[in-house]
Amino acid sequence: MLPDRVPAYISWEQYERHLAQLQANRARADTTGVVREGAALLTGLLVCGRCGCRLAVRYREALRGYFYSCDRRQVEYGEARCQEFSGACVDAYVSEQVLRALEPAALELSLAAAQHVERERADLERLWQQRLERATYEAERARRQYDAVEPENRLVARSLERAWEAKLAARQELEEAYQRFTATQSRLLPADEQAAIRALAADMPALWQAPAVTAADRKDIIRQVVQQVAVAVQGESERVHVRVTWVGGLQTEGWVLRPVGRFSQLSYYGALRAAIDAGVAAGLSAAAIADQLNAAGYRPPKRCEEFHAHSVQNLPQCRRHVVAGHSERLRQDEWWLTDLAHEVDMPPVTLYQWLRRGWLTARREEQAPRRWIVWADAAEVARLRTLHQRPIGEEMRRRWAARVVGVAGSSPDLESLHNTPDQYDC
């Protein structure tokens, strides 16, 4: 194939760019894929910092959010899911890094570095031209020697012919190597394009937040400067390590905080418990303990900005002791309702519904806030845990069967069915 020998519809460089774009648009694990309209900004760029697989995005309309999940090994090999985290925090961090990289000062440094690279490339270009001139001269000299030999000297002619062919092959190899070198070198932007980029850089933050700018536009901007983003959650905590690999090979690393669902997932949970235990031992109220935790810089999970009295009361080591303003001693085998729900590993609202239906033995505090206190010994806790683990729908099937029996003739007492130990609603 001899490129650029006849007129073409498009140039060879444009043809290669089209091939690269077509390859990138393929929805495969080794490509970034085409830009789509979803709200997630890093689709196709994220890789797992633990196993190296590409992360997928999952949209949850009920929560109005999206999550990045590494479940390729789960799908292909049946292993456990590697990691999953909220995507908004990582997208915000990468967006901030991109805007910082596109600031005018950073762009000036980048353009200056590009000019330095261009000067080095010019030096390499000059070296290549000298090597090509030398190879051309040696091939031409070998041709002249072959032409000057007498036809009768066949032995000498064959020797000079082989030398000429060797020089021609060496020059051809050198030209091919030069073409490969030229194809791998980046092109320096012309002066007018550099001036346009400088003008846009000053307005980049406003353009990024403009209502007319879509998520697809932001993805295009990110892909122009970011090659890959590796993310690794630290255990099950809220800390997420992010490594951004820029186009050109440079890397930026940092930590972001993701929302977690439990206090035990916090990386500072041990220190948090120690601070709360100290407040409980000192006889402080829940509000006073919350103020101390906020002053120390601790933050609760689930995107909450600060501790409040009710969030402190719901902690395991505080539910039995700390009340907003006063303390009350629990009797033997008594639990706060939230504390018992955590012990049974069920939602507190479900346990409260059981209480409203009269399926629990409970009493209320005499003073405000008059919280519920539930009696449950070891056997009762085990029974509640067993009831909560029943399959969903079992209660409805039992009710339907009871109605069928009633229609047949003998109407059962539905209230007595609910009062039996195996008829509690989950």
N, C-alpha and C positions, 0 to 999 in steps of 0.2 A: 504494500500500500504506500502510495506517495501522496501525502496530504498537501493541500494548497498548490497543486499542480494545474488544476482546472477550476473555472469559476464554480462557486458553491452557493447554495441558498443561505446558509449560515456559516460563520467562521468555525474553525476547528475548536477554539477555546469555548465558544458558546455551545457547541455540540457536546463537549466534555462536561460543561456545567449542567446541561440538560440530563445527561446520563447520571450524574451525581445526584441531581434532584429526584429523578425517578427512583433511584436506589434508596434514597432517604425516605421517600413516601411509602415504601413498602411497610406494611404493618407486621414486622417481624421483630424478634427479640434483639437483633443486632443493629437495628436502625431506629432513628428517632421518630419516624412516622410523620404524617402530614399534620399540619396545624388544624385543630378542630375548634368548635365553638364553646366547649365546656369552660367552666369557671376556673378549673385547675390550670395553673400557669406552667407547671414543670412536667407535663405529660410527655413521655418519651425521653426526657433528660435525666430522670431520677434512676439511680441504681442503688441496690441495697449495700450498705457498708459492711454487712456481715457475710453474705454469701455471694455478692456480686451480681445477682439477678436483677433484671429490670423490674421496677415497681409499676403496679397498675393503679389506676384511680377508680374509686367507688363513690358514687354520688348517693346521698341519703336525703331524699326530698323531705322526709318528716322532720329532720333536724336542720334542714336548709344549709347543709354543708357537704363537704367531701373529705375523703380519707385516702391516703396512699397506703397500699397494702403490698407486701411481698408474699405472695402465695403460689408462686410457680412450682416450688418443690412440693407444696401441698397438693396441687392439681396433678402433677406428673408422677410423684412418687408416694403420695399419701402421707407425707411427713407433716409435722405441725407447722402452722403459719409462722414465718420467720419474725415479722414485725408488722405493726399497723399503727398509724398515727394520724392526727388531724393535719390536713394539708395547708390550712390558712397560715399557721405559724411559719412553716418552712417557706411558703411562697412569699410572705412578707419579708423574711430575711434575705432571700435571693433578690427580690425586687429592690430592696434597699442597697444591696451590694452593686446591682447593675446601675442604679441611678448614681451611686457614688463613683462608679467607674466612668460614667458618661458626663461627669462634671467638667466644666471648662478646663480647670487646672489639670485634672487627670487626662483629659484629651490632649492637652498640650504635651504632657510627658509622653503619651502614647505616640503622637505624631513625631516628636523628636526622636523617640526610639526607632520608629519606622524609617526616618531619614538616615539614622545611623546604620540600620540594617541595609538600606538601599546603597549606602556608600560601600559597605562590605560586599554587597552583591556586585557592584561595579568593579571592585578589585578582582573578584572571582571571574567576572565576565572577561576582563582584560587578560587574566591568566589563561582562560579557556581559548581565547582568540589566539594567543601566542602558541599554545600547544597545537591548535588546528593549523596555523601557518607553518609550523615546523613539520607537521605530518604531511601537509600538501607539498612543501618544498622537497622533502625526502622522496615522496612518490614521484614527483616530477623529475628529480635527479636520476632516479632509477630508470625512468622511461627514456631519458636522454642517453644513458649508458647503453640501454638495450638497442636504441636506434643507431648508435655509433658503431656497433660491432659488425664485422664483416659476416655475410651469410655463410661463408665457407666454414667459419669457426662455430660449428654447431654446438660443441661442448660448452664453450663460453656463452653462447646465446641462450642455451637452456638454463645455465646458472643465473644469468642476468634476468631472464624471464621469471624464474622463481623468486628472486629478490624483489622484482617489481611487483609481483602479485602479493608478496608478504607486506610490502609498504602500502599497497592499496587496501588490503584487509585491515591493517592497523589504523589507517585513516578513517575507514568506514566505521570501525568500532568506536573510535574517538568521537565521530560525529553523532552516533547514536547515544553515547553517554552524555554528550552535550545537550542533545534534545531532551533527554530525561531530566537533566539538571534544570533546564529552562522551564519544563512543565511543572516542576515542584516548587518553583520560586513564586512568591506572592507579588502582586503588582502594587506599586506605590500609587496612592490616590493622586490625581492631578490637583492643581492649586485651587480650581474653582470648587471641586467637591470637598476639599478640606475646609474652605471658607464656609460652605453650606453646613457642614457638620458642626463647626464652631458656633454658628448662629443658632442651630437647633439645640445645642447643648445647654444654652442659657435658659431655654424654656422647657427643658425636658421634664422636670418635676410637675409643672403645670399641665403639660401634654399627657403625662402618665395618668393623672387623676381626672382628666377631662371626661365628661359624660359621653362624648361622641367616640371616645377610644374604646374599642371592644376588647374582650379578653384575647381574641385571636391576634389583634394588633400588638398587644403586650407580649404574647408568646413569640411573635416574629422578632420583636426587638430583643428579647432575651436570647433567642437562638442565634442572633448575629454575633453575640459576644461570649455566650456560655456554651461550652462543649458538653459538660457532664456535671451532675450534682450527685454526690454520694452521701447517703444519710444512714446513720446508725443510732438507734435508741439505746441509751445506757440502761441495760436491764429492763425493768418495767417502770422506771422512774420517769419524771417529767423532763429530764435532760436529753437533748437530741444533738448529736454531733453532725455538723454539716461541712462538707468539703466541696467547694466550687472549683471546677477546672475550667479555666477560661480558654477561649480560642487562642492558640499560641503556646499553651502548655503551662502557664502560670496557675497557681492554686491559692485559694483563700479558704481558711478554716475558721470555724466559729461554733458557738453553742446557742441553741434556742430552747425555749421552754414550751412544751406541749401541754394541753389540758389532760389531766388524769382523773379517774373516777373515785379513787380511794385515798385516804390519808396515808395508808401503809405504802403506797407507791411513791411517795415523795422521797427524794434523796436525803432530805434532812429530817426524816421521820423520827429517828432516834433522838436527835437533839430537841425536836419539837416535843416529844413525850417527856423528856427530862425537864424541860421548862414548864410544862403543864403540871407534872407531878410536884414540882417545887411550889407552884402556885396553890395546888390543892393542899399540900402539907401546911402552907402558911395560912390556910383558911380564907383565901381570897374568893370573891364571887366570880361568876362566869364573865361578867363584863370587865372586871379588873384583869383577869387572866388574858382576855382578848386584847386589851390595851397593851399589856406587856408583850404579847406575841407580835403585835403590829409594830411596836417600837423596836423590837429585835430584828425586824426584817423578814419574818416568816409570812408565808402566804398560803392560804388553803388551796385545794385542787378545784377543778371545774371552772377555771377562768375567774374565780372570785378574787377581788382586789385586796380584801382585808378580812380579818376575823371579826365575828360578832358574838354576842352572848349565846345565841342559839346554836351557832356552829361549834362553840366550845362545849356546850352541854351534850352534844351528840357524839363527842369523842368517847371511846370505850372507857378510858380511865377517869372520865368526868361524869358520865351518865349516872353513876351510883352515888356520887358525892356532891357535885357542884350544881347548884340551882341559882337562878338569877336573884340574888339577894339573900338567900338563906339556905340552910342545909336541912335535910330530913333523913333520919336513919331508916333503912329498909329492914323489914323483919326477915326472919329465916325463909328462904326459898322465894323471896319476892324480887321482882325485876321491874325496872322501868320498861315501858312498852318498846321503845326503840332499842334498848339494850337486849331485850329478849328476841326481837326480830333479827338483830345481827347474830345472836347466838344460834338461832335456828337457820340462819342464812336465807332469809326471805325478806321481801319488801315490808317496811313498817306499815304502809298503807293497807296491805293485805291482812296483817295481823290485827290492825285496827278494825277492819271490817268483820273479822271473826269475833272481836270483842263486842261490836255493836249488835251482832246477832245472838249474843249470849252464850257463845261457845267457849268462853274463857272465864276464869274466876279472877276478878279484878276489883280494885277500889280506886278512888281518886284522892289526891292530896287535900288536906284541909285548908291550906292557904294557897294563894296564887303562886304560880300559874295553874294549879290544880291539874297536874299531869296524872296520867293513868299509871297505876302500879299493879302488875299482874303477878299472881301466884303461879309458880311452876317449879316443882321439884325435878329431880333427874329423870324420873319416869315420864313426867308430863312434857319435859323438853324433848325427850326421845319420841314421844307420840306426836308432838307437833311437827317435828322434823320429818317423820314418816308421812304424815298427812300432806305436808307441803311437796313431797317428792312424787305424789300420785300423778299419773298421766293427765294432761289437759283434756277435758271433755268427759272424764269418768263421771263427774257429778251430774252432767246433763244426761248422760245415758241412763244413770240410775233414776233420775226424775222421770224420764220418758217411760222407763219400764214400770215405775210406780203408777203412772197415769194409765198405762195399758191395763194393769191389774185392776185399777179402780173402775175402768170402763167395763171390764169383764164381770164385775159384780161386787167384789169385796174391796171397798175403798180404804187404802191404808192411811195411817196418820203420818202425813208428810213431815210434820214438826218432829215426830219421834224419829223419823229417818235422819233428820239433820242433827238430832241430839246424840245419835249413836257415834262412837269414836271414828268409824270409817266413813262418815258422811260429811265431814267438814269441807267447806268450799275452799279451794286454793285461790 
